[in-house]
Amino acid sequence: MKSHDPIAEWKKAHTKLFAEIKTRHYSPKTLKFYSLWVRKFQLFLKNKPPGDLSSADAKEFLRFLAIRENVSASSQNQAFNALLFFYRYAIKRDFGDQRDNVRAKRRCHIPVALSREEIDVVLKNLSSPYNLIVKLRVGWIKALVFTPNPPQLFPGKVDSLSLNPPYRKPA
């Protein structure tokens, strides 16, 4: 009977992962991060042999990342894609249906833009000298955005400007 050496099996699996990524001409960064996620997966499973892996192991790891490690949505997606690639191409196993897996939620970013009415309310509530600074800035932005032909900072050709005066020899 042949003895199983999980470390040797994992080395073979990592070698296959490397070869598959190189064959498909993936970015070196993809190789770096996929390898990193597969190593974390290996540590999570305490070196369980790759031949014994199931889709439940991947599901458990992804759930661990989302709930216990509290990784961002983009990191979790990267780990998911790394494991999917590893299962499909390196160890040639079924990844299973991962639709019901716990996923980190992306944060909603609300753009910070004020309407003209909101700007007027802010300006009415500012005291001096802050109101002057904001009025100048808002006025300039309005001139640039809402005017068909905005004023130029430097009328004429910019390349004709010289920041250094001509050198004069001392008399």
Secondary structure, 3 states (H helix, E strand, C coil): CCCCCHHHHHHHHHHHHHHHHHHCCCCHHHHHHHHHHHHHHHHHCCCCCHHHCCHHHHHHHHHHHHHCCCCCHHHHHHHHHHHHHHHHHHCCCCCCCCCCCCCCCCCCCCCCCCCHHHHHHHHHHCCCCHHHHHHHHHHHHHHHHHCCCCCCCCCCCHHHCCCCCCCCCCC
